[in-house]
Amino acid sequence: MSEKLDFFQKLKSRLSHVEKDSLYQKLFDAVQENFLLEEVCQNLEEGIVLTDPKGISFFVNRKAETWLGLSGRSGTRQPIWERVQDAALGTFLSEEMPRAVARTVQDLRILSPREMQLRVTLLPQEQGGKKTLMLILSDITHRTDQEFEALMLTRMESLIRLAGGIAHEIGNPLNAITIHLELLKKKLSGLPSAKSQELERFVTDIQDETRRLDRIIKNFLKATRKPPLRFQLNDLNETLADALAFLKPQLNECRTRVKFTRDTNLPPFLMDRERLYYAFMNLIKNAMEAMEPGGSLKITVTHKQHCAIVSLTDTGCGIAEADLSRIFDIYYTTKKEGSGLGLMMVYDAITEHGGKIEVVSKRGKGTTFKVLLPVREPQLQLPHYAPAKGG
């Protein structure tokens, strides 16, 4: 590009000596090349914006128009940061573009015109004494999702290894304690009744706590050593209804008002019913525990094309913004007696079905969990025909 600019600078001083046809051909080639470059930029997967030092754009490709919400907007003499729809992105551009002197890269989550993760690159340039700013936008939404999935998988593998160690280190001594407590109880039977009853009560209390510890370990191992998924045709509406029916006594005790809206047009599809049943049980129990007595829980089942959507909205205390990104982490909990495994198991069950779980929460207002599941149907097979007798 710089070579062509040098050529036109030299041409300027020699115009009187250049043949018209030759000059026309050179200009025609330059215009054609400009059209070609513009078409290439229009079809890039990245968004491209070129502005002057004041932020006034003179080129915006189609991707950038869509992602920034510029299509059909007037006021092209406004700086680009006043025209974009997303407030956070507008603030970033207004602060960085006027002072940009070197390449600047920033990852931003935008909400408008649609939620996505953008990598924003600012490139200040100077050609022929003219300063310009190039804004390059890359969609990294799926890339960050994949990084999160890989991180969760690594953490899950670490948990499984840790669970094996816990089973070995705690399980064997626990069995020995249980056996010796039984032997001690038998020995106590030979003592005078007044003294033996008091001691037996102490031993019984220790046995109860030992059994409780044994259950905790088994539940922990159950959370980490899951059986393989067993996909069968099941009704998602009924799965949720059964989870609600099982928890009805607890919901009634907490005076929780439940509004359950089914999707009668959602057909049965392939799922591991037991895995999803316990996942929804966890979500309902979490909602119940997050609310004061008399709270409200709204559960809605809908579907769009081949995606089933379950929305669970409570009127509870909400989740602090600082905790939102960590609620699916192993061991992470804000409850006094929480294990930090419940939501991890929910996340695991949903992703194993090829689905997604999203959460929106506002402190003091409540929380909404949205579960998205692919509606998978059995593959149809050709009927089997027995060969005709006699050829």
Rosetta blueprint (number, residue, H / E / L):
1 M L
2 S H
3 E H
4 K H
5 L H
6 D H
7 F H
8 F H
9 Q H
10 K H
11 L H
12 K H
13 S L
14 R L
15 L H
16 S H
17 H H
18 V L
19 E L
20 K H
21 D H
22 S H
23 L H
24 Y H
25 Q H
26 K H
27 L H
28 F H
29 D H
30 A H
31 V H
32 Q H
33 E H
34 N H
35 F H
36 L H
37 L H
38 E H
39 E H
40 V H
41 C H
42 Q H
43 N L
44 L L
45 E L
46 E L
47 G E
48 I E
49 V E
50 L E
51 T E
52 D L
53 P L
54 K L
55 G L
56 I L
57 S E
58 F E
59 F E
60 V E
61 N L
62 R H
63 K H
64 A H
65 E H
66 T H
67 W H
68 L H
69 G L
70 L L
71 S L
72 G L
73 R L
74 S L
75 G L
76 T L
77 R L
78 Q L
79 P L
80 I H
81 W H
82 E H
83 R H
84 V L
85 Q L
86 D L
87 A H
88 A H
89 L H
90 G H
91 T H
92 F H
93 L H
94 S H
95 E H
96 E H
97 M L
98 P L
99 R L
100 A L
101 V L
102 A L
103 R L
104 T E
105 V E
106 Q E
107 D E
108 L E
109 R E
110 I E
111 L L
112 S L
113 P L
114 R L
115 E L
116 M E
117 Q E
118 L E
119 R E
120 V E
121 T E
122 L E
123 L E
124 P E
125 Q E
126 E E
127 Q E
128 G L
129 G L
130 K E
131 K E
132 T E
133 L E
134 M E
135 L E
136 I E
137 L E
138 S E
139 D E
140 I L
141 T H
142 H H
143 R H
144 T H
145 D H
146 Q H
147 E H
148 F H
149 E H
150 A H
151 L H
152 M H
153 L H
154 T H
155 R H
156 M H
157 E H
158 S H
159 L H
160 I H
161 R H
162 L H
163 A H
164 G H
165 G H
166 I H
167 A H
168 H H
169 E H
170 I H
171 G H
172 N H
173 P H
174 L H
175 N H
176 A H
177 I H
178 T H
179 I H
180 H H
181 L H
182 E H
183 L H
184 L H
185 K H
186 K H
187 K H
188 L H
189 S L
190 G L
191 L L
192 P L
193 S H
194 A H
195 K H
196 S H
197 Q H
198 E H
199 L H
200 E H
201 R H
202 F H
203 V H
204 T H
205 D H
206 I H
207 Q H
208 D H
209 E H
210 T H
211 R H
212 R H
213 L H
214 D H
215 R H
216 I H
217 I H
218 K H
219 N H
220 F H
221 L H
222 K H
223 A H
224 T H
225 R L
226 K L
227 P L
228 P L
229 L L
230 R L
231 F L
232 Q E
233 L E
234 N E
235 D L
236 L H
237 N H
238 E H
239 T H
240 L H
241 A H
242 D H
243 A H
244 L H
245 A H
246 F H
247 L H
248 K H
249 P H
250 Q H
251 L H
252 N H
253 E H
254 C L
255 R L
256 T L
257 R E
258 V E
259 K E
260 F E
261 T E
262 R L
263 D L
264 T L
265 N L
266 L L
267 P L
268 P L
269 F E
270 L E
271 M E
272 D L
273 R H
274 E H
275 R H
276 L H
277 Y H
278 Y H
279 A H
280 F H
281 M H
282 N H
283 L H
284 I H
285 K H
286 N H
287 A H
288 M H
289 E H
290 A H
291 M L
292 E L
293 P L
294 G L
295 G L
296 S E
297 L E
298 K E
299 I E
300 T E
301 V E
302 T E
303 H E
304 K E
305 Q L
306 H L
307 C E
308 A E
309 I E
310 V E
311 S E
312 L E
313 T E
314 D E
315 T L
316 G L
317 C L
318 G L
319 I L
320 A L
321 E H
322 A H
323 D H
324 L H
325 S L
326 R L
327 I L
328 F L
329 D L
330 I L
331 Y L
332 Y L
333 T L
334 T L
335 K L
336 K L
337 E L
338 G L
339 S L
340 G L
341 L L
342 G H
343 L H
344 M H
345 M H
346 V H
347 Y H
348 D H
349 A H
350 I H
351 T H
352 E H
353 H L
354 G L
355 G L
356 K E
357 I E
358 E E
359 V E
360 V E
361 S E
362 K E
363 R L
364 G L
365 K L
366 G E
367 T E
368 T E
369 F E
370 K E
371 V E
372 L E
373 L E
374 P E
375 V L
376 R L
377 E L
378 P L
379 Q L
380 L L
381 Q L
382 L L
383 P L
384 H L
385 Y L
386 A L
387 P L
388 A L
389 K L
390 G L
391 G L
